[in-house]
Amino acid sequence: MKSRRPWIVGVSGASGTPYAAAVLRGLLAAGESVDLVVSRASRLTLLDETGISFRDAHWREDLATWLARGADGKPGTFGVTPSDLADVRYWAAGDLAAGPSSGSYPAKGMLVVPASTAAVAGVALGLSKDLLQRVASVTLKERRPLVVAVRETPLTGQTLKHMVTLDEAGAVVLPASPAFYAGATHIQDLVDFVAGRVLDAARVPHRLYRRWEGELGAALQAD
């Protein structure tokens, strides 16, 4: 039987839950297995930004509702049902005995999106105060891909130092900075660009944004 090797997606408490939703949709569309870790702080952000309460006992239902919502907050923008999440596994943030907490757990790598400055600091310092930080540390020590989509502005000198530490450890530090050359006409386009760059860093194929091909004005022509 084919061994299951998921991408682990960690969602921290930074603003930007639509980024995480777009990355998750992209992974599922590419046929990837996904393990999900939602931090305690991110539940508050998710509730504030979407009105969705993410519950351990009903995580599959709540995740489907979340992924179906557009970046503009409109419900049912994307066709996602609980059955579409058959190859998603959820681990509670406080479960430090979870599978991904060990380097022997088979995984392709980890994507932290969005990444708060607290998460960046925790991973850079090796604190492992919750499952998200622990899995990120495991990902680094096992030399697996780690993409950290930082969502904060402005950045303090200490956070910049932590980002350099992560880069030196082998992580990809990817600020959530949308570009406009892809011809964005909707907030979802800007979100999808950042999500697409996260997937690019993980070498996961997608069609979330129009790629630059060296032709000036192509975005306007596409409209």
C-alpha positions in Angstrom: 0.0 0.0 0.0 1.2 3.5 -0.7 2.5 5.2 2.4 0.6 8.4 3.3 3.0 11.4 3.5 1.1 14.6 4.2 1.9 18.2 4.1 1.4 19.6 7.6 -0.3 23.0 7.6 0.0 25.1 10.8 -2.3 28.0 11.3 -1.1 30.5 13.9 -2.9 33.5 15.5 -1.8 36.1 12.9 -4.4 37.9 10.9 -4.8 36.3 7.5 -6.9 33.2 7.8 -8.0 33.5 4.1 -4.3 32.8 3.2 -4.5 29.5 5.1 -7.8 28.5 3.5 -6.4 29.2 0.0 -3.3 27.1 0.7 -5.4 24.2 2.0 -7.7 24.4 -1.1 -4.6 24.4 -3.3 -3.1 21.3 -1.6 -6.3 19.4 -1.8 -6.8 20.4 -5.5 -3.3 19.0 -6.1 -4.2 15.7 -4.6 -2.0 16.1 -1.5 -2.6 14.6 1.9 -2.9 17.2 4.6 -2.4 17.2 8.4 -3.8 20.3 10.0 -2.8 22.1 13.3 -4.8 25.1 14.3 -3.3 27.0 17.2 -5.5 28.3 20.1 -4.8 31.9 19.1 -5.8 31.3 15.5 -9.3 30.1 16.6 -9.9 33.6 18.0 -8.6 35.2 14.7 -10.7 32.8 12.6 -13.8 33.7 14.7 -13.1 37.4 14.3 -12.4 37.3 10.6 -15.0 34.8 9.5 -17.4 34.2 12.3 -16.6 30.5 12.3 -16.0 28.7 15.6 -13.4 26.0 15.0 -14.3 23.0 17.3 -12.2 19.9 17.9 -15.2 17.7 18.0 -16.6 19.1 14.8 -13.4 20.1 13.0 -14.3 18.5 9.7 -17.7 20.4 9.4 -16.1 23.6 10.5 -13.2 23.3 8.1 -15.5 22.7 5.2 -17.4 25.8 6.1 -14.2 27.8 6.4 -12.7 26.6 3.1 -16.0 27.3 1.2 -15.9 30.9 2.3 -14.3 33.5 0.0 -11.7 36.0 1.1 -14.4 38.7 1.0 -16.3 36.7 3.7 -19.0 35.4 1.3 -20.2 31.9 2.3 -20.3 29.2 -0.3 -17.9 30.8 -2.7 -16.0 27.5 -3.1 -17.6 24.1 -3.4 -16.2 22.3 -0.4 -18.0 19.6 1.6 -16.8 17.4 4.5 -16.4 14.5 2.1 -13.8 16.5 0.2 -11.7 16.4 3.3 -11.3 12.6 3.4 -7.5 12.8 3.4 -7.2 15.6 5.9 -6.1 14.7 9.5 -6.5 17.1 12.3 -4.3 17.4 15.4 -5.2 19.5 18.4 -2.6 22.2 19.2 -2.2 21.0 22.7 -1.6 17.4 21.8 2.2 17.2 22.1 2.0 13.4 21.7 0.5 13.8 18.2 2.0 11.9 15.3 3.7 14.9 13.7 5.5 15.7 17.0 8.0 12.9 16.2 10.6 12.9 13.4 9.6 9.3 12.6 6.2 10.5 11.5 6.2 10.5 7.7 5.6 14.0 6.3 6.7 15.9 3.2 7.2 19.2 5.1 5.3 22.0 6.9 3.6 25.2 5.8 3.0 27.8 8.6 0.4 30.2 7.2 -0.2 32.7 8.4 2.7 32.9 10.8 2.6 35.3 13.7 5.7 37.0 15.1 5.1 34.8 18.2 5.2 31.7 16.1 8.3 32.9 14.3 10.0 33.6 17.6 9.0 30.3 19.1 10.3 28.2 16.1 13.5 30.3 15.8 14.2 29.8 19.5 13.1 26.1 19.6 10.5 26.7 22.3 8.0 24.0 21.2 5.4 25.5 23.5 2.6 23.9 21.4 2.2 21.4 18.6 2.6 23.9 15.9 6.0 25.0 17.1 7.0 21.5 17.9 6.2 20.2 14.4 8.1 23.2 12.9 11.1 22.3 15.0 10.9 18.6 13.9 10.6 19.7 10.3 13.8 21.7 10.6 15.8 18.9 12.4 14.6 16.3 9.8 15.7 18.7 7.0 12.3 18.8 5.5 10.8 21.8 3.7 9.5 24.5 6.1 7.7 27.5 4.7 6.9 30.3 7.1 4.4 32.9 5.7 4.9 35.8 8.0 2.0 38.2 8.4 2.9 41.3 10.3 3.9 44.9 9.7 6.0 46.8 10.6 8.6 44.3 11.7 10.7 44.8 14.8 14.5 44.2 14.8 14.0 41.2 17.0 11.5 39.6 14.6 13.9 40.3 11.7 16.6 38.5 13.6 14.3 35.5 14.2 13.5 35.5 10.5 17.2 35.4 9.7 17.6 32.5 12.1 14.9 30.6 10.4 16.5 31.3 7.0 19.8 30.0 8.2 18.2 26.9 9.6 16.9 26.1 6.1 13.3 27.5 6.3 11.8 29.6 3.5 10.7 32.9 5.1 7.8 34.1 2.9 6.2 37.4 3.9 2.5 37.6 3.0 3.1 40.3 0.3 0.6 40.2 -2.6 1.8 41.4 -6.0 -0.3 43.2 -8.6 1.3 42.1 -11.9 -1.0 39.1 -12.0 -4.0 41.4 -12.8 -5.8 41.2 -9.5 -9.4 42.5 -9.7 -10.7 41.0 -6.4 -9.4 40.5 -2.9 -9.4 36.7 -3.6 -6.8 37.3 -6.3 -4.4 38.9 -3.9 -5.0 36.1 -1.3 -4.4 33.5 -4.0 -1.2 35.1 -5.1 0.3 34.7 -1.6 -1.1 31.2 -1.3 0.4 30.3 -4.7 3.8 31.5 -3.7 3.6 29.3 -0.6 2.8 26.4 -2.8 5.6 27.3 -5.2 8.0 27.2 -2.3 6.7 23.7 -1.5 6.9 22.7 -5.2 3.2 21.9 -5.2 1.6 22.6 -8.6 -1.3 25.0 -8.8 -3.1 27.5 -10.9 -3.8 30.2 -8.4 -2.3 33.2 -10.2 -1.1 34.3 -13.6 2.7 33.9 -13.8 5.0 36.7 -15.0 6.2 36.0 -18.6 8.1 39.2 -19.3 5.3 41.0 -21.1 4.5 44.4 -19.8 0.8 45.2 -19.6 -0.3 41.6 -19.8 -2.4 41.9 -16.7 -4.4 44.8 -18.3 -4.8 42.9 -21.5 -6.1 39.8 -19.7 -8.9 42.0 -18.3 
